[in-house]
Each structure stands twice: as structure tokens, then as C-alpha cells.
Amino acid sequence: MKEELLKRFTKYVKVDTQSNEESTVCPTTPGQMELANILVTELKEIGMQEVTVDEFGYVMATLPSNTTKKVPVIGFLAHLDTATDLTGKNVNPQVHENYDGKDIVLNKDLNVVLSPKQFPELANYKGKTLITTDGTTLLGADDKAGITEIMVAMNYLINHPEIKHGKIRVAFTPDEEIGRGPERFDVEAFGAKYAYTMDGGPLGELEYESFNAAGAKLIFNGNSVHPGTAKNKMINAVKMAMEFDAEIPKEEAPEYTDGYEGFYHLISLNGDVEQAKSYYIIRDFDHLKFVERKTHIASIAEKLAEKYGEGSVELKLNDQYYNMREKIEPVKEIVDIVSAAMRNLDIEPKISPIRGGTDGAQLSYKGLPTPNIFGGGENFHGKFEYVALESMVKATEVIIEVARLFEEKE
């Protein structure tokens, strides 16, 4: 299993599937369709049935039931795209066997070092096989580790018919990182009663609570005048953007929050005197506080518009997804089954809220309750991203055990 996981994973991460929020097509980048077509071929090769990919890059396939019991159809999902935070082009995965617990030089020329001093959780991986970046790109374990684990688990079940299971559906979706993954996902066509995203982090993570999420795009329209004659005429758009940000509570940012604490996050700010643009994401587990945060953003924009004049501030505020706990708690047994599967494999479940999003958040509101299971990766969305091969093995085994337990309980 290790060999197959490593081979598939290092193949998948080399396909540039970084999504693009500025694009209006789906998938937003051609690499996602490239990977989708690769997976279609491989799904057919391992013996999966009803393998399809639509014009938008959604891949679906079926592993038929091999039991006479009436077992609910379950699904496993992962996303094709990688994050927009750092390039996913020319990914060059590095394999470090029997990690010694010390610094890993990712890139000598650029002095990029993955160090336990900065990332103390590395101590948990001593003796393991780590797959890292070369210090110039992200790795793409989010979520190509999940894709790999689903592929290997399905191949294993096909080759081990003694493991009884109901009908299993798998899906690989585009554009999750920019919140569009479920937009064109056909829940009815997928045909599962419950599903799981393989999109979590370290070993044991199990999540069924997510943020309520919104995005705020702002345009600040200034007035550029020669600085020598600018008095009472110039309106500096960049300074307007800075003034807006000064109204955001400093301590309510990602770098100061954890657990159930929400935040405002300034993703980008760029522009000049004439015009500046900023983009924020807004997150909170509590719905009332979520609404209050959106109201605060709108009130700052209104305040600045009154100060600088009509048309000076443009705000587009849109909800992205909601806390999936509301939809999963009524069927909490699907979380309990994963917990049991982990314990059967000597993994202690670590149930915590997702300080981020998965396709499962939106899919749960579309009628497909979808908790999130660990994929094994650490330090997602940056050059220090890595995954332990042993954690990928465990994630694959969890998929297999979940399928077995669903059949066993009927």
C-alpha cells in the first residue's frame, strides 16, 4: 500500500491544478481538467464502474456493493485544485525516509529549511517517511493526499472482495479552494446518503463543524492629483484602504485566534492613489457573531463613503458557506462510525471544528451530510507543506474500515 500511495501521490502533485478566483469558467484552470482525465483513466483501470467526468471537471465513479445486506450508499470525496496562496506549478516532491527529527533543508540555494524549531509537531514524525516540497512551491497534499487515499482504498477493496461493503461512490471536485466546489455538484446524480471528504490535516482529525464564511471585496476610488497641487483635492485610495483596515479589530485576525474564535482576514491589498482593492474573508462558528461581523464590515464601508463621497467605496459582500454542524448532528451516527473505525485501527479520534472549509460544508446544506476525515498533511497552502506516508496509509485504512463498518452494522 505504501508503494502505491507514494507512486500515485507524487504523480498527482506534479499536475498544476491551482485554482483561479478571477476566472469565471469551471474548472477555473485547465490543469484541473487534466488531472480529472488522468483519474478517469485510472479509475477505469482499477475496475471502478460508472466512471464519468462532466464538462465542469466533476469526476464520479462507483464501487458496486458486494453484500446482500441493504447498506446505505456512502461516498468519499476529495478536491482536484490546490490553494491560491503559493504556486502549484513545477511541484518537485522530496521524499525523506526515516526522518531523524532534525532540520530538513528544502532548498539550499534559497536557504529554505523545514525546522522543528518553527514547526514543533515535526517531533511526531521521527522515523516516518516525509514527503515535502523543494521550498519553491506548495506540495498539494491538500487535497491530492485525499485523492490518492481514495484511489488506493478503492483499488484495495476491489482486490479484497472478502471485505464486505455496500455501494460506494467517489467524487473528485474542482475549485474547492475558492469555495466553488459544490456549486455544480449534482447531489442527486451522486446518489449517496452520506459522504466524507478526505480533506483534513494530521492523523486522527475528524471534523463535523465548520465556520460560517463570507467574502468581502472592496474597491476604493480615489482622486489622483499632482502632489505639488494636491491640497484639498487628492484622495489617496491606498490610504482609504488602510483606513478601512484600521477599523478591523487587530486581535480578531487568524494569527491571533484559534479554537472556536472567529476572525477577519485581509487576503490581499493592492492599488495606487487613484484606485485600490482589498479582499477579506470573514469567519465565525457562531451564526449571530457571523452576522455581526458582516454588519461591521458594511458599516465601515458606509462610514468611509460618507467621509469621502458617493462612489468612493464599493463593497461586494457574499456568503460562501455555513456551519455544517446543524446538518450533521441529526445523523451523528456517521461521525460515530468514523470514530469507531479509527479506534479499530489504533488511531485516537481528534474531533475539533474545522478552522477552514471543505466541500462538505456546502454539500451538507445541499442534502448530503459530509463530515471531514484527516488526509495526513501539515502546513497546507505554503512551501513548508508536508505529509507523512504512514499517515496516508492510516487514512486509506480508515476509508476501508468505514466501508466495512457500514456493512457490518446492518
N, C-alpha and C positions, 0 to 999 in steps of 0.2 A: 504493500500500500504506500509506503514512504516513497519508493522509486516512482510510482505512477503520479503521486501528488507533486513531487518535485518536477517531473518532466512536463506535466500539464501546466503547472503554475508558471514556470519560467518561460514557457511558450506564450501563455496568455498575456503576461505583463509586458511583453515586447511589442504588443499591438497598441498603438497610441489611440486611446479611447477617451481622452479628456473631453468633457462636455463643454459647451459654449453658451453662456447665458444670453449673449447678444443675438444668437441665431433664432430664427422663427420656424425652422423646419424641424422635423423629428425623424430620426435622431439628429441632434444638433451638430454632429461631426461624423464624417464618413468612416472613421476608424471603428466606431461602434457597430456599424453595419458589417464591416469586415470581420470583426470578432463574432458577431451573431452568425454569419455564414459559416465560419470555422466551427462553431459549436453545433450548428445544424448537422454538418457533415459528421462530426464526432458522435453526436447522439445517435445518428443512424448506424454508425459503425459498431457501437456497443450493443445495439439491439433495442433501443427505445422505439416506441411506436407513436403514431400521430404527431410526428415531428413537423413543426411549422415555424415559419418566420414571416411576419407581415411586412407591409411597406414601411412601417414605422420602426422596425427593428426589434419587435417583441418576439422572443423565441419561446415556444411551448412544446412540451413533449409528455408522453405518458409511459409509465411503467405499469402494465396491467396487474390486477390482483392475482395472487396465486393461492388464494384460500377460498373455501366455500362459505366462510362467515360473511355477514353483512357488515363491512367495516366502512366508516366514513372516509370519503376521499380526502386525502390531505395533500398539501402542496409545499414545495420548497423553492424559494426564490433568491436570486442574487442579481446585482446590477452590473451592467456592462461598462458604464462610464467610470472615469476617475475624476478626482476633485480638480477644481479650477485654481487652487491655491499655488500650485507649482507644476511645472511642465511634466507631462507624461510621455514626452517624445524621447526616443532613444534610451529607454529604460534598460539598464545593464545590471541585472541582479547578481549579487555576490553571495556565494554560499560559504558559510563558516561552520565547519564541523567541530563538534566537541568544544564549544565556546568556553574559554578559560576564565570568564568573569572580568576580564580587563578591557581596556580601551580597544575599540575596533577602528582602525584607520580606514575610512571610507574612500577618501581621496587625498593622497599625499600631496599632490601639487597644489590643491586648494586648501589644504590643512583642515579638512572636514573630518571630525572624529566623533564617533558614537561612544560616549563615555558614561560609565555608571555614576560618575560624579554628578552629571546633569540628569541622567535617567536611572535612578536607583533601582527601578524594577528589573533592570538587566540582571541583577543578582539572582532572580528567579530562574534564569535560563542557563545557568552554568552547567556545562556538559551537554547542552542541547545543540541541535543544528539550526543556526540562524540564517535567514535569507534577508539581505539588506540591499540598500541602494548603493550606487557608486559615488554618492554625495552630490550629484548634479540634478537629480530628478526625484520625484516621489517613486514609491515602489509599485503601488497599485494593489496591495493586499486588500484594500478597500475598493472594490469588493471582489477582486479576482481570486482571493483565497476562498471566498464563499462559492464562486462559480466552480472552482476546482474541486472543492469538497463535495458539492452536489454531484458533479460528474463522476467522481470516483466512487461515491456511495451508490449511485445507480448502477454503475458497472459491477460493483461488488454484489449487490442484490441479484442482478441478472445471473451472475456466475455462482451464486449460492442459493439455489431455489429451496433449500431446506429451511431457510429463514422465511417464515410466512408473513405476508403483509397484504394490506388492501391495495386498492388502486392509488397510485401516487402520480401527481402532476408536478412538473418542474417548469419554471419560467425564468428567463433572463431578460431584464428590462433596461431600456435606455434612460439616460438623463436623470438618474436619481439624485445626483449631487447638486442639481439646480432645482430640485423639487418638482420635476415634471414626470417622474417615472410612472406614477399611476394614472396620469391624465388620459391615456388611450388604452389602459389595461382593461381588457374585456373579462370582467369577473365571471360573467355567465358562461363564456366560452371556456374559461379556465376550469370551471366545474368542480372546484374543491369546496368542502365545507369549512375547513380550517387550513391555514398555511403558516409557514415560518420563513422569515428572512434569515439568511446566514450572513449577517452583516454587522455582527458585534465585534468587540475587541478581544481582550485576553481570555485565557482559559476559564471557563465556568460562567462567564457573563450570560445572564438571562434577563430580558427586559420586556415589560409589557406596559410601561408608562413612557410617554414621550412629551416633549414640550408642546405647548400651543405656539404656533410660529407665524410670523408675518414678516414682510419685507417692505422697506420704505426707501423709495428712490426720490431724491431731491435735486432740483435744478435751481441754482441761484443766478439770477440775471442782474449783472452789474452795469456800470457805465464807465467805459474806458476813456479817459481824458489825459492829455499830456500832463505829466506830473508837475510841470512848471506852472501850469494854469489850472490846477485841479481843485483848488479850494472851493468847497460847497457845490462841486459838480461831480467829482469822481465818486462812484460807488464800487468798491472792490469786492467782487463776487467771492474770491477766495476767503477774504476776511469775514464775509457773511456766513460762509460755510463753517468757519472756525467759531464764529459767534454762536451759531446753532449748536455745534458740538459742546460748547462750554455750558449749555443748558442741560446737558445729559449728566446725570449723577456719575461722577468718576468711579465710585466704588461699585457701580452696577454694570460692570464690564466683565467679559469672560475671564480675564486674568485675575479677577478678584472674587470670583464666585464658584461654588460647587454645590453638590447635592441637589436640593430642591430649589436653590436660588435661581431666579431668572436674571436676564441681562439685556442690555442694548449692546450691539456690536457694530462698530464702524468698519465696514469691509473695505471701502475704497473712498478716496477723495482726490479729485484732480480738477484742474482748470486754470484759469487766469483771471485777470481783472474783469474782463467782460462777462465771462460765464464760468461757473464751477458746478461740479456734480458730485454728490456723495450718495453712498448706498449703505443702509443699515439693515441688520436683521434684528428682530425683536423676539425674545423667547421668555416663556414662563409656564410652569406646570399648572399654576392656579388660573382658572379662566377669568376670574374677576380682576386679578392683578394684570393679566394679559391685556384685557380691555383698557385698564388704566394706563398701561404703558403706551398703547396706541393713541389714546387720548392725549397723553403728554407730548408725543411726537407732533400730533396735529396742532396742539396749542402753541408749541414753539414756532412752527411754521407760520401760523396765523399772526403771532406776535411780531415776527420779523417782517412779514408782509405789510403790516400796519406801519411799521417803522420806516421801511424803505420804499413803499409804494406798490400800487397794483402791478401784478405780474412779476414782482421781484423774486418771489419764491413759488416754485411749483412742487407739489407733493403728490406722489402716487403711492398709496398705502394699500397693500393687498395681503389677505390671509393666505398662508401656504399649507398648513395642516394643523390638526388639533390633537390633544392628548388622547391616545388610543385606549387608555385605561378604561374609559367609560364603555367601550365596546367589547373589551376582553374580559372584564370582571364577571359578566353574566355567564361566561363559558370558561371560567378559571381552570377547569379541569385540563385544558390544553396546555396550560403552564405547568400544572402538576405533573403531567405526563413527561414533559421535558426534564423537570427536576428529578423524577424517578429514573429516567434514562441516564442522566448524569451520575447519579449516585450508584447506579448499577455498574458504571464504568470508573468508579472511584474518583469522580470529579465532584467537588463541593459546589453546588449552585450558588452564584453570587447575583441575587436578584436586586437590581437597582434601576432607577429611572434612566432613560436614555437622554444624555445631555447632547442631543443632536436629533437627527431624523432618519427614518428609514421609510422605504415604500410602505411598510406595514402600517404606519400611522394613517396614511390616506386610504389604504386598502381596507382597513378595519371599518372606516366610515362608509365604504362602498359595499359593505356586507360580507367582507372576508376577514374575520378576526385573525390577526397576524402578529404574534409575538416575535421577538428577535433573539437569535442564538449567536453565541460567540463564533467568530471566524479565526481568531488566534492572533490577529495583528496588533501592533503597538505603534504609537506616534503617527497616526494617519495624517495625510494631507501635507507631508513635508519630506525633506531629504533624509530625516532620521527614522523614517518608517522601516519597520522590520516585522518579520513573522517567524515563529519557531515551527519547524517542520513537525515536531512532535505534537504541537497544539493543533495543527491541521489534521493530523491523524485522529486525535481525540474528537474534533468537530465532525469528521467523517463518520466516526463510530457512533456519535450521538444521533446523526441522521438515521443510521441503520437501526439503532435501538429504539428510537421514537416510532419508526415504522413497525417494528416488531411489537412494541407495547400496545399500539392502537389495535393490532390484530388480536393480541392476547386478551385484552380486556373485554372483547365482545363475546 
